[in-house]
Amino acid sequence: MPLNPDTTLMFAEAAEAAQVVARQQERLREPIAALAARLREHPPRAVVTLARGSSDNAATVARYLIETHLRVLTSSAAPSVASVYESGPDYSGTLMLAISQSGKSPDLIAAAEAAREGGALLVALVNDEASPLARIADLVLPLCAGPEKSVAATKTFIASVAALIALVAEWSGEGDLIQAVADLPGLLERAWSLDWSPALPVLQQASDLYVVARGPGFGIAQELALKIKETCGFHAEAFSAAEVKHGPMALVGAGFPVLLLGQDDESRDSTADLASAFAGRGAQVMGAGIGGGGIELPALTAHPAVQPLLLAQSFYRLANALAVVRGRDPDHPPHLAKVTETV
């Protein structure tokens, strides 16, 4: 019997994101305020993120927000430096944000332990508060997503980014960003209801897809491309709106699908300008939050730090439906497990 897209676990779990973030905000109000105060009093010389998969995409969003709102150098740790090569840099005076749904992967644990021993303040953003990563952290920020059984992470990704935005808002003390965080549950509810089905005919038979964005939207583009591969079974790549103009543009021809994502900040115009460049090569352009022609997918107006996350929430509903129309079960992608324990 064919799957009904409205009855998958992925659909049900992604639909919970607004409630998850509302619950998270209540739980994290005091811990994030305390952490932000500590970071203002003792600013770290750098921020290091530690994550894999969807969590690493959330870390990319955090990097742009931390560097633009707080002007603190932020970089991603390579877990294998500790887990395989048994080495590591000097972490003294740094803040490490370790992001994981399960908190169980051996390479993340090894890297987190090395960072803490090397002098980092280790903050774990985890869904499983009893996990090994949570036990070794100096501070735990629970994602509060609850059980997630579909292999593709949806509500936990939304929760990870929401927690990171909340930390940046409190740390920076920017009133408009703090208000945007407070508004996020309602915005996510609205984003879930947006209709991205005009993209279905373009992607139903697709074998490739470029997802293009810039700034904090780039981490969201990475997440969307990952979800296409996981749930829909075809090749998708994420590119910065600047990088795609180089080698990757050579592959774009007639009918090649391109999804452009934008937010209302300094990067918007440069991303929107690509619509005509792709269209000139015959690409099938879909845009969310940028305009510029092609198929325009609906997007909400909000603070630019949260706009990309809202696009992800709208996209999850599309990805779930697309997987089903392509004859795939989005809850059980082949060759994948819910918890991936790399060394």
ZADO-815180 format. One line per field, with one value per residue (C-alpha): x, y, z. Coordinates in Angstrom, 3 decimals, always signed. Layout:
% residues N
x (X;...)
y (Y;...)
z (Z;...)
END
This chain:
% residues 343
x (+0.000;+1.426;+2.499;+0.401;+2.770;+0.599;+1.083;+4.858;+6.911;+8.896;+5.717;+4.536;+7.916;+8.637;+5.169;+6.103;+8.947;+7.016;+5.957;+9.500;+10.975;+8.336;+9.164;+12.879;+12.575;+11.006;+13.654;+16.661;+15.706;+17.836;+20.738;+21.241;+21.000;+23.648;+25.920;+25.552;+26.458;+29.532;+30.618;+30.196;+32.243;+34.916;+34.810;+36.298;+39.199;+37.389;+34.366;+34.791;+31.846;+31.814;+29.178;+28.359;+25.539;+22.525;+24.088;+27.094;+24.733;+23.315;+26.880;+27.405;+24.418;+25.920;+29.275;+27.782;+25.654;+28.449;+30.940;+28.508;+26.704;+29.545;+32.647;+34.215;+36.251;+34.357;+35.578;+34.550;+36.585;+37.588;+36.680;+39.185;+42.077;+41.366;+39.674;+42.024;+45.196;+45.142;+46.110;+44.497;+45.105;+45.419;+41.839;+42.657;+40.274;+37.862;+34.193;+33.303;+29.712;+29.215;+25.944;+24.468;+21.083;+22.255;+25.468;+26.865;+29.233;+32.726;+34.574;+32.557;+33.135;+36.877;+37.073;+34.977;+37.137;+40.297;+38.891;+37.886;+41.251;+42.874;+41.147;+37.852;+34.565;+32.527;+28.839;+26.780;+23.567;+21.990;+18.595;+19.598;+20.469;+21.783;+24.207;+27.989;+28.472;+26.131;+27.935;+31.343;+30.140;+30.646;+27.139;+24.269;+21.660;+18.888;+17.293;+13.959;+12.896;+11.626;+11.885;+12.625;+12.177;+12.409;+15.994;+15.972;+16.420;+13.877;+12.618;+16.033;+17.703;+15.166;+15.713;+19.511;+19.453;+16.819;+18.981;+22.039;+20.136;+18.834;+22.397;+23.608;+20.659;+21.315;+25.069;+24.851;+21.987;+20.407;+16.783;+15.453;+17.100;+15.825;+12.321;+12.782;+13.646;+10.517;+8.440;+10.006;+7.402;+4.583;+6.671;+7.549;+3.859;+3.149;+6.151;+4.915;+1.639;+3.261;+2.735;+5.943;+4.200;+4.916;+8.438;+7.175;+6.844;+10.373;+11.913;+9.833;+12.114;+15.238;+18.634;+20.509;+19.820;+21.819;+20.731;+22.283;+22.362;+24.700;+25.405;+23.383;+21.275;+24.244;+23.961;+20.282;+21.173;+23.509;+20.690;+18.232;+20.714;+21.392;+17.673;+17.188;+19.918;+18.646;+14.931;+14.498;+17.457;+19.043;+22.115;+21.944;+24.702;+24.742;+26.807;+27.503;+26.106;+29.689;+31.281;+28.709;+29.856;+33.126;+33.431;+29.933;+28.279;+29.795;+27.336;+24.233;+22.284;+18.753;+16.301;+18.876;+16.973;+18.315;+16.804;+17.838;+17.344;+17.473;+17.079;+16.623;+20.224;+23.273;+23.512;+20.041;+20.813;+23.868;+21.845;+18.872;+21.183;+21.993;+18.430;+18.981;+22.413;+20.952;+17.924;+20.249;+21.729;+18.279;+18.094;+14.783;+15.038;+13.038;+13.405;+12.374;+12.816;+14.527;+12.114;+13.908;+11.770;+11.313;+9.089;+8.641;+8.057;+6.328;+8.458;+7.787;+9.144;+11.120;+14.455;+17.174;+18.773;+15.646;+14.358;+16.561;+15.353;+11.765;+12.668;+13.950;+10.651;+8.670;+11.082;+10.697;+7.061;+8.082;+10.885;+8.523;+5.968;+8.669;+10.092;+6.661;+5.889;+9.277;+8.273;+10.527;+9.893;+11.329;+11.354;+13.589;+16.160;+18.283;+21.695;+21.138;+20.631;+19.187;+22.368;+25.628;+28.567;+31.756;+35.264)
y (+0.000;+3.417;+5.630;+8.615;+11.586;+12.891;+9.718;+9.337;+9.763;+12.462;+14.471;+14.089;+14.892;+17.894;+19.232;+19.256;+21.756;+24.796;+23.037;+21.744;+25.244;+26.663;+23.926;+24.502;+28.224;+27.594;+25.036;+27.033;+30.526;+30.481;+28.287;+30.401;+33.648;+32.363;+31.153;+34.421;+36.403;+34.226;+34.715;+38.481;+38.577;+36.212;+36.426;+33.369;+33.939;+31.704;+29.436;+25.881;+23.803;+20.022;+18.086;+15.652;+15.480;+17.713;+18.942;+20.177;+22.073;+23.756;+24.597;+26.346;+28.582;+29.324;+30.255;+33.006;+34.346;+34.339;+35.988;+38.644;+39.457;+38.896;+39.194;+36.131;+33.832;+30.561;+27.342;+23.712;+20.994;+17.858;+15.024;+12.607;+14.811;+13.443;+10.104;+8.833;+10.910;+11.287;+14.932;+18.329;+22.075;+24.356;+24.920;+27.232;+30.159;+28.781;+27.884;+24.532;+24.019;+20.272;+19.566;+16.075;+14.441;+11.219;+12.371;+8.881;+8.935;+7.866;+10.399;+13.300;+12.075;+11.783;+15.262;+16.791;+15.184;+16.430;+19.940;+20.018;+18.641;+21.266;+24.129;+24.648;+25.445;+22.498;+23.198;+20.269;+20.806;+17.351;+15.735;+12.826;+14.386;+11.055;+10.611;+10.278;+13.727;+15.319;+13.609;+15.063;+18.594;+21.616;+22.729;+20.982;+22.796;+20.218;+20.401;+19.223;+17.642;+14.433;+11.062;+11.254;+7.900;+8.855;+8.453;+11.936;+14.521;+17.338;+18.664;+18.067;+20.161;+22.953;+22.678;+22.792;+25.951;+27.550;+26.968;+28.402;+31.506;+31.954;+31.803;+34.384;+36.650;+36.570;+36.808;+39.817;+41.448;+42.606;+43.436;+42.769;+39.344;+38.490;+39.355;+37.249;+34.273;+34.853;+34.919;+31.762;+29.159;+31.068;+31.672;+27.981;+27.101;+29.428;+28.190;+24.598;+25.600;+27.179;+25.356;+24.425;+21.840;+23.838;+22.400;+18.811;+18.582;+19.915;+17.490;+14.354;+13.023;+15.013;+13.353;+16.429;+19.608;+22.644;+24.425;+27.881;+30.446;+32.764;+33.815;+31.914;+30.542;+28.478;+26.078;+25.696;+24.991;+22.244;+20.760;+20.818;+19.126;+16.458;+15.773;+15.374;+12.734;+10.985;+10.907;+11.335;+9.359;+11.690;+13.861;+17.338;+19.777;+22.999;+25.946;+29.451;+31.991;+33.134;+29.699;+28.342;+30.854;+28.994;+25.318;+24.105;+26.392;+24.247;+21.440;+23.610;+23.188;+22.909;+21.715;+21.536;+22.282;+25.006;+26.061;+29.569;+30.608;+34.169;+36.237;+39.976;+40.927;+42.109;+38.800;+38.921;+40.832;+38.774;+35.578;+36.950;+38.018;+34.366;+33.633;+35.247;+33.624;+30.167;+30.878;+31.973;+28.482;+26.919;+25.881;+25.384;+27.972;+27.806;+30.623;+31.076;+34.436;+36.116;+36.685;+37.101;+34.935;+31.211;+29.312;+31.460;+29.447;+31.217;+32.539;+34.546;+37.969;+37.876;+38.794;+37.624;+35.459;+33.290;+33.503;+30.649;+28.332;+29.028;+27.988;+24.675;+24.039;+24.699;+22.507;+19.490;+19.189;+19.286;+16.737;+14.318;+14.585;+14.377;+11.190;+9.570;+10.564;+9.164;+5.862;+6.065;+5.758;+8.921;+7.280;+4.385;+5.435;+2.520;+1.961;+4.561;+4.241;+6.731;+6.863;+6.850;+5.990;+6.936;+6.559)
z (+0.000;-0.936;+1.941;+2.930;+3.419;+6.264;+8.319;+8.303;+11.436;+9.668;+9.084;+12.675;+14.213;+12.009;+12.789;+16.496;+16.051;+17.239;+20.436;+20.949;+20.728;+23.082;+25.601;+25.111;+25.754;+29.142;+30.082;+28.863;+29.980;+33.150;+31.889;+28.762;+30.731;+33.148;+30.357;+28.442;+31.557;+32.063;+28.453;+28.685;+31.868;+30.529;+26.710;+25.011;+22.634;+20.127;+19.771;+18.504;+17.302;+17.451;+15.528;+12.724;+10.161;+10.753;+13.985;+12.016;+9.710;+12.800;+13.806;+10.470;+11.213;+14.634;+13.142;+10.994;+13.836;+16.416;+14.092;+12.834;+16.090;+18.564;+16.381;+18.007;+15.773;+15.332;+13.750;+13.429;+15.143;+13.240;+15.639;+14.099;+15.265;+18.740;+18.009;+15.283;+15.508;+19.315;+19.052;+19.413;+19.432;+22.443;+23.626;+26.510;+26.764;+24.176;+24.268;+22.708;+21.591;+21.159;+19.352;+19.145;+19.178;+20.835;+22.506;+21.982;+19.001;+20.131;+17.989;+19.410;+22.947;+22.342;+20.811;+23.584;+26.271;+24.566;+24.356;+28.013;+29.103;+26.870;+28.645;+26.797;+28.454;+27.174;+26.549;+25.232;+23.301;+23.402;+23.192;+25.451;+28.811;+30.134;+27.230;+27.602;+26.049;+28.581;+31.457;+30.592;+29.740;+31.965;+31.076;+29.303;+27.221;+26.617;+23.179;+24.632;+21.341;+22.908;+21.139;+17.418;+15.678;+12.019;+10.796;+9.280;+12.030;+11.748;+15.066;+16.661;+13.960;+14.478;+18.236;+17.846;+15.745;+17.990;+21.075;+19.328;+18.199;+21.745;+23.086;+20.553;+21.390;+25.148;+24.772;+22.438;+24.339;+21.061;+21.825;+18.332;+18.233;+21.713;+20.523;+17.378;+19.573;+21.659;+18.462;+17.032;+18.127;+16.438;+13.333;+13.072;+13.281;+10.377;+8.384;+8.653;+7.008;+3.932;+0.639;-1.159;-3.358;-6.584;-6.283;-6.462;-10.287;-10.682;-8.197;-8.688;-11.434;-10.577;-10.259;-9.032;-7.083;-6.023;-2.837;-2.713;+0.078;+1.935;+5.522;+8.149;+5.311;+4.118;+7.060;+6.226;+2.593;+3.819;+5.877;+2.964;+0.653;+3.272;+3.719;-0.033;-0.100;+3.019;+2.348;-1.410;-2.704;-5.212;-5.322;-3.810;-2.940;-0.961;-2.110;-0.981;-3.422;-3.927;-4.395;-6.831;-9.458;-9.811;-10.786;-9.828;-12.400;-15.164;-14.394;-14.702;-17.921;-19.266;-16.638;-13.827;-10.586;-8.299;-4.976;-3.888;-0.266;+1.011;+4.139;+4.528;+5.243;+3.320;+1.407;-0.135;-3.328;-4.259;-3.858;-5.806;-8.633;-9.247;-10.344;-13.742;-14.096;-13.513;-15.691;-18.475;-18.470;-18.692;-15.052;-13.302;-10.540;-7.320;-4.829;-1.207;+0.434;-2.515;-5.428;-8.739;-10.994;-11.469;-9.064;-5.971;-2.821;+0.082;+2.938;+6.083;+6.903;+10.152;+11.685;+9.255;+11.944;+12.152;+8.565;+7.272;+10.044;+9.022;+5.471;+6.803;+8.558;+5.356;+3.412;+5.719;+4.720;+1.050;+1.519;+3.248;+0.449;-2.229;-0.750;-0.831;-4.434;-5.430;-3.847;-0.784;+2.942;+4.532;+7.963;+6.938;+4.311;+3.072;+4.669;+7.418;+11.163;+13.638;+15.698;+13.748;+15.983;+14.165;+15.575)
END
